[in-house]
Each structure stands twice: as C-alpha cells, then as structure tokens.
Amino acid sequence: MWGKGGAAMEKLDPGDPQRIGGYRLLALSNTNAIHFPAAQERYGALTGTVVDSAGLPVPGATITAKNNQTNKTYQAVTNGEGQYLIPDLDPGRYTVVAELSGFQKSQDDNLLILLGRNIEFSPKLALGNVSEVVDVTGTTPQIDVRTATVTHNVTSEEFDRIPKARSFQGLALTAPSVNSGDIEGGFQVNGASGAENSFTVDGVVTTSLINGKSRQDTVKQMMFLERYDAYFADLLKSGAVHELAETVLGEPAIAQNMEYFNKPPGIGKQTPPHQDGYYFKIAPPQAVTGWLALEPVDDENGCLNYVRGSHRGEGWRPHGRSDILGFSQGVTDFGTPDDLANTVTMPGQAGMLLMHHCKTVHWASPNRSPTRSRRALGFVFYGESARPDEEARRAYQAKLDAELKAANKI
Ligand SMILES: O=C(O)CCC(=O)C(=O)O
C-alpha cells in the first residue's frame, strides 16, 4: 500500500492502489470573445474593397485571414470592383494580409472578427515591392452596416474586467435582450423561451439534451495538458504527485502526460478493464499513473476499480478492441475468479489521489447518475529505467492496423 509520507513509505508496493489523500443562439467562446447573437449565427465575416493609392479598385488581390489562435487560414481574391468576402469565420482575432504583385502588402495583425458581423478590411495598396508591408493594425472600423442581425459580443478585454458569475454563461446576461429565468434553458432571448436557445463554445455545440442549458462538461478526455498550459506543466512536473511517483517507483520519475478524464452525466461510458502499460509499450514496465478526483466519486458516477495484486502477474493480460473512445483496448479475459475476488472499489471525495502501477488491471463503470459528472486528472510517469519497447510498439501497430482494416476504417 502507498502512504503519503513518513514511515508508511518504507512498505511501498507500487501495485496496490491506495487512496491518499442557445431566436436563439448564445455563442460562447471561453478563450477570445464571448458573443450573444439574436439569430441562428455561428460565424462572422470579413469583407471590403481593395483600392490603390488613387482610390481605384484593385482586382486580383489576395486576401488571407489567419486565425491567431487556431492558425486556420482562409483566402479570397478581389473581383473586378476590388471587392471580396470571406464568410463563415470563427469569431476571434485574425492576421489579415492583402497582397498583389507590384504593390506593397497591407497587413492587420489583430483584426477582431465578431459573431454575426461583417467586419471591413479595405486597405489602400501603394505601388512597391510585395516584401514591403504596410501595417494597418487598429485602423479597421468595427461597424457593420450590412446586417440587420442583432448580436452582442463581449470581447476578451471586457471579459477580463467585468465581474463574472459562477459560470461564464452568466455573461449572457450582459446582452440587452437576455433575461434569466427558470424556464428550460434558463435564458430568454428577446422574450423567446429558453428551449429555443442553442449554445456553442468555440464552435462546439454544448446545448444539453437533458435540460437545454449550456453544458461545460461534455468534453470526455484531454491529453498532454502540460504542453498547452504552464499551470498543468507545473502540477505534473514539480508537484507532490511527482514526488510520490518517485517514491513508489524507487527511481527518478519522468513526467509523460497529464490527462483529463470525464464521464458526463447520462452519457459517460465505461472505462474497460485495462493495464496502462499495454498502451505505453515500455520495458521494463516501470511506470505509474496518478488519478486525482476533482469531485466526489463513487460506484454510481463511475469511480475506479482495481484488481489488487494484478501488477504481479507474468507479462501482460490479453487486450482487444473495446470500441470505447479514448480506451480502445480492454482486457479480453477479464472476469476470472481472481479478478472478482480481488476487486477493490475506490470511492472518495474531491482531492482523493490514487496511484497505480502500469500493470495494475483497473476499470470504471459508466456514469449512471443523471446529474453528476465524474471529472479527474491523470498523471503519468515513467521510471528513468524505462525504455521504449520498439518490438512491442511495432506488433501493437500491426495489430491495430489489422483491426482497423477488418472494420473497414482504413
Ligand atoms: O478515469 C477513468 O475512467 C480512467 C482512468 C485510467 O484508466 C487511468 O488513469 O489509467
């Protein structure tokens, strides 16, 4: 059993897990701008007229718009009147460039595309070399005279300044036409019922089929959080969990992956019985996974279950396709008398930390609760002595390819 410190550390056995410790759409973007349109609208548009220094239209100029956050790039070429239109742009900040050979480039590095608006970028191109760039950042008018659609946008600058309620959906109430209420989705837009609302977050529909509200919790799994946010990198690499991993592995632990696991209420699927090391393909199998409950977990919402002592078995248990997204492999002979006799269910409060060896067989039930999610963070560490097992990797890849081929997926 693993303890938290002191004398308990002497008797560590890294195989036995132990507890330590949406008229009618509201589009919400949690990263850039928050938008409340009063029409079925998900996008903004970029439009304008490119002229030369004499004010004459420039046909054939290329307009390139790159989303500063996603790097997604869109292009249009001006027509005979120098006009162009790039529709269906996700709201956000863009770098927009207008160019044509024989003219200097004109560029705006920070053009804000707002939901339901036609944003104008109408540069004047001076004669010159394309390698000369005229920076027009900040000069673009944000007034849209082309649409009668009613929208309300909260920019990230406002977002930072105004008081926020407990969820960012509360910002919908800053739009003049939005009222709160208990009926259905909880927001009435221009007097319409909440049931007519539809919510999207960064382009993903998050409207709950259960109660019409915007759900922030339908993301099932995320990997490598440490690569995208310093907070998670710090939590993984320099935190107490790292220290514990070193203690139980008995050697320096190399942080590999910080994962987010969720089982949203009603739709959270089973986590099939598996051994993490079957995915890792390392030798020796010196690795552990920490599992931190972010909310209370029990049998109803799908807490973890371990097979005590399963890390001591020879080799690996046979695994096969599970058809569970995120956990494609499950133990095919699971359910032996030994598995059943040694199953330990691990309920606990938010903050409970579990840690298991990469050979420990573990699984979790589907989330059967109609209301409670089941969110957790996973911390994967390899021991310093672990090396990629190239042969096992090749065999695994060949098996996956054969399975996907048989299922007509490749
Ligand atoms: O959270 C879950 O359901 C699965 C977690 C898991 O299998 C792991 O951390 O190794």
The ligand as an ORCA input file, in Angstrom:
! r2SCAN-3c Opt
* xyz 0 1
  O     -10.818      7.945    -15.352
  C     -11.007      6.866    -15.931
  O     -12.131      6.371    -16.128
  C      -9.836      6.069    -16.457
  C      -8.553      6.424    -15.851
  C      -7.492      5.429    -16.215
  O      -7.710      4.386    -16.796
  C      -6.126      5.730    -15.823
  O      -5.892      6.800    -15.224
  O      -5.257      4.914    -16.117
*
